[in-house]
Amino acid sequence: MRPSLSGVSGLCTLSLFVLCMFGRLTAIWGKVKSEKEFVEAKQYLIRSITALDRLAWFLEHHYEQGNLDLFIGTRIAEGQLASLLKRIDEDKKSVDIPLSEDLHHRLRILRERLDFITNRGTEIVEKNEPDYFQRIGGVLRKGLWEIDYAALKTLNKSLIIHVQETEKLKESQSDDCINQILGSTQNGGCTIPSNCWNIMTMPGLYGYSLTHQMFLLEISAKAGCGNELRRRAAASGETLTDIANRICANVYGQAKEIAANGYPLSKHDIFIEQIALCGILGYGNFFKSAWLDHILKWQQAEGCYGMGEPVKKSISSSSADALPPSSKWTQHGLRLKRQEKRMQDNCSAHRTAVAAAALGAYIKFLVLFASGSI
């Protein structure tokens, strides 16, 4: 049972929301917070909500230019806000969460907007990318990304290993596994092919190959394959938590290297993806103010996340045409992702997707942490 917090007002305006929340956190932990810390915490939550709001505004006007990968990001963000709002509603039954009606309403509206964008995007992708949608469109299912955590997790940094900076998996491999796993759950069962289990658990991966391991595990667990995952993990002498801890520890190690190297432009996309996919599981190591500062700074004035300098002058910055899968054009030496798509105002569909997911994870963390719920 939580301590009585009657000394802190439960009514907060949006601008004072985090001040009130951290006042309540102080009552729980008995720690003194400086006024500067209060102000900074308030600003981070407001800035994160505003950034996701601006991103949603951009997509409301340009969602017809998006691809399936873009709407995976908006569905993850929607799922994070949905799970947060459910948590708040449940907690209100037993404790007075200091959440203002204005902020509660704003979060609900933002979730609804992300749901609208994803639903409209799903219709467009099903029409424009029928084969791709047939294979992995199930990842856009509402509720799939309502991943919650009861408490923050701390990574064991001794699990981090240094590996060669080489991608070992193809995106098509993880797509094939998503197709097979989701297809096997349609009648209430679950089959995880051995090659897919090997992809999920093989050690020594880097970059997108590593984050796609986590992506596959998260999809499989939420799609109804929890028992099969646990059975396979036990057969390997591990638990599912052990596997997730190992993957995210290495994701964290690679993210730290990107930060230590000054956040090169060519690493922005993978860096945000790393924070998103492990952050939604509640690994507190990923919720750093300095990392959030950079994600917020990289947002374009239009609300999206850009592709950097145009690759070729012959490509219009406002072109909505997908770059060909075999394209060798690069951004500062980095080959573009297979499912990347250039949108209005030189915006990147994939980078905007992972930013939406990461911002949703940060908003959920800030609210739960400040309320003492985790």
Backbone hydrogen bonds, N-H to C=O, Kabsch-Sander energy under -0.5 kcal/mol:
donor,donor_aa,acceptor,acceptor_aa,energy
8,V,5,L,-1.9
12,C,10,G,-0.7
16,L,13,T,-0.6
17,F,13,T,-0.6
17,F,14,L,-1.1
20,C,16,L,-2.2
21,M,17,F,-2.5
22,F,18,V,-3.2
23,G,19,L,-1.7
24,R,20,C,-1.9
25,L,21,M,-2.0
26,T,22,F,-2.3
27,A,23,G,-1.5
28,I,24,R,-1.5
29,W,25,L,-2.7
30,G,26,T,-2.8
33,K,31,K,-0.5
38,F,34,S,-2.0
39,V,35,E,-2.4
40,E,36,K,-2.5
41,A,37,E,-2.5
42,K,38,F,-2.4
43,Q,39,V,-2.3
44,Y,40,E,-2.2
45,L,41,A,-1.8
46,I,42,K,-2.1
47,R,43,Q,-3.0
48,S,44,Y,-2.2
49,I,45,L,-2.5
50,T,46,I,-2.5
51,A,47,R,-2.4
52,L,48,S,-2.3
53,D,49,I,-2.3
54,R,50,T,-2.4
55,L,51,A,-2.2
56,A,52,L,-2.4
57,W,53,D,-2.1
58,F,54,R,-2.2
59,L,55,L,-2.1
60,E,56,A,-2.4
61,H,57,W,-1.0
61,H,58,F,-0.7
62,H,58,F,-0.9
63,Y,59,L,-1.6
65,Q,62,H,-2.2
66,G,63,Y,-1.8
71,F,67,N,-1.4
72,I,68,L,-1.3
73,G,69,D,-1.3
74,T,70,L,-1.5
75,R,71,F,-1.8
76,I,72,I,-2.3
77,A,73,G,-2.3
78,E,74,T,-2.4
79,G,75,R,-2.5
80,Q,76,I,-2.2
81,L,77,A,-2.1
82,A,78,E,-2.5
83,S,79,G,-2.4
84,L,80,Q,-1.8
85,L,81,L,-2.8
86,K,82,A,-2.2
87,R,83,S,-1.9
88,I,84,L,-2.5
89,D,85,L,-2.5
90,E,86,K,-2.4
91,D,87,R,-2.6
92,K,88,I,-2.0
93,K,89,D,-0.5
93,K,90,E,-1.0
94,S,91,D,-1.5
95,V,91,D,-2.7
97,I,95,V,-1.4
99,L,97,I,-2.6
100,S,98,P,-0.6
104,H,100,S,-2.6
105,H,101,E,-2.5
106,R,102,D,-2.2
107,L,103,L,-2.6
108,R,104,H,-2.0
109,I,105,H,-2.6
110,L,106,R,-2.3
111,R,107,L,-2.3
112,E,108,R,-2.3
113,R,109,I,-2.3
114,L,110,L,-2.2
115,D,111,R,-2.2
116,F,112,E,-2.4
117,I,113,R,-2.6
118,T,114,L,-2.3
119,N,115,D,-2.6
120,R,116,F,-2.6
121,G,117,I,-2.7
122,T,118,T,-2.5
123,E,119,N,-1.6
124,I,120,R,-1.8
125,V,121,G,-3.0
126,E,122,T,-2.4
127,K,123,E,-1.2
128,N,124,I,-3.2
129,E,125,V,-3.3
133,F,129,E,-3.1
134,Q,130,P,-2.3
135,R,131,D,-1.4
136,I,132,Y,-2.3
137,G,133,F,-2.4
139,V,136,I,-2.1
140,L,137,G,-1.9
141,R,138,G,-1.6
144,L,141,R,-1.7
146,E,143,G,-1.4
147,I,145,W,-1.9
152,L,374,I,-0.9
153,K,282,G,-3.1
157,K,155,L,-0.9
159,L,156,N,-1.9
160,I,157,K,-1.4
166,T,164,Q,-2.6
173,Q,170,K,-1.2
174,S,170,K,-1.2
175,D,171,E,-2.3
176,D,172,S,-2.3
177,C,173,Q,-1.7
178,I,174,S,-2.5
179,N,175,D,-2.5
180,Q,176,D,-2.3
181,I,177,C,-3.0
182,L,178,I,-2.7
183,G,179,N,-1.9
184,S,180,Q,-1.6
185,T,181,I,-0.7
185,T,182,L,-0.8
186,Q,183,G,-0.9
188,G,185,T,-1.8
196,C,193,P,-0.5
197,W,193,P,-2.2
198,N,194,S,-2.3
199,I,195,N,-1.7
200,M,196,C,-2.3
201,T,197,W,-1.4
202,M,198,N,-1.9
209,S,206,Y,-1.3
211,T,207,G,-2.1
212,H,208,Y,-2.4
213,Q,209,S,-0.8
213,Q,210,L,-0.6
214,M,210,L,-1.3
215,F,211,T,-2.3
216,L,212,H,-2.3
217,L,213,Q,-2.2
218,E,214,M,-2.6
219,I,215,F,-2.3
220,S,216,L,-2.6
221,A,217,L,-2.5
222,K,218,E,-2.2
223,A,219,I,-1.8
224,G,221,A,-0.8
225,C,220,S,-2.4
226,G,221,A,-0.6
229,L,225,C,-2.7
230,R,226,G,-2.5
231,R,227,N,-2.3
232,R,228,E,-2.3
233,A,229,L,-2.6
234,A,230,R,-2.5
235,A,231,R,-1.9
236,S,232,R,-0.9
236,S,233,A,-0.8
237,G,234,A,-1.6
238,E,233,A,-2.7
243,I,239,T,-1.7
244,A,240,L,-2.3
245,N,241,T,-2.9
246,R,242,D,-2.1
247,I,243,I,-2.5
248,C,244,A,-2.7
249,A,245,N,-2.0
250,N,246,R,-1.7
251,V,247,I,-2.3
252,Y,248,C,-2.5
253,G,249,A,-2.0
254,Q,250,N,-2.1
255,A,251,V,-2.2
256,K,252,Y,-2.7
257,E,253,G,-1.5
258,I,254,Q,-1.8
259,A,255,A,-2.3
260,A,256,K,-2.8
261,N,257,E,-1.7
262,G,259,A,-1.7
263,Y,258,I,-2.4
267,K,264,P,-2.4
268,H,265,L,-1.4
271,F,267,K,-2.4
272,I,268,H,-2.3
273,E,269,D,-2.2
274,Q,270,I,-2.5
275,I,271,F,-1.8
276,A,272,I,-2.4
277,L,273,E,-2.5
278,C,274,Q,-1.5
279,G,275,I,-2.0
280,I,276,A,-1.9
281,L,278,C,-0.8
282,G,279,G,-1.9
283,Y,278,C,-1.4
284,G,153,K,-2.1
284,G,282,G,-1.0
285,N,153,K,-0.5
286,F,283,Y,-1.7
287,F,284,G,-1.6
288,K,286,F,-1.4
292,L,288,K,-2.3
293,D,289,S,-2.5
294,H,290,A,-1.5
295,I,291,W,-2.0
296,L,292,L,-2.6
297,K,293,D,-2.0
298,W,294,H,-2.0
299,Q,296,L,-0.9
300,Q,304,C,-2.8
303,G,300,Q,-1.8
306,G,298,W,-0.6
307,M,346,N,-1.9
315,I,312,K,-1.8
316,S,314,S,-0.6
319,S,316,S,-1.6
323,L,340,E,-0.6
327,S,324,P,-2.1
331,Q,334,L,-2.1
332,H,330,T,-0.6
334,L,331,Q,-2.1
335,R,333,G,-0.6
336,L,329,W,-1.0
340,E,337,K,-1.8
342,R,321,D,-0.8
343,M,347,C,-3.1
346,N,317,S,-3.1
346,N,343,M,-0.9
347,C,343,M,-0.7
347,C,344,Q,-1.0
348,S,305,Y,-2.9
349,A,341,K,-2.5
349,A,347,C,-0.5
352,T,348,S,-2.1
353,A,349,A,-1.8
354,V,350,H,-2.5
355,A,351,R,-1.8
356,A,352,T,-2.1
357,A,353,A,-2.0
358,A,354,V,-2.4
359,L,355,A,-2.7
360,G,356,A,-2.2
361,A,357,A,-1.9
362,Y,358,A,-2.4
363,I,359,L,-2.6
364,K,360,G,-2.0
365,F,361,A,-2.3
366,L,362,Y,-2.9
367,V,363,I,-2.2
368,L,364,K,-2.5
369,F,365,F,-3.1
370,A,366,L,-2.0
371,S,367,V,-1.6
372,G,368,L,-0.5
372,G,369,F,-1.2
373,S,368,L,-2.2
374,I,368,L,-0.8
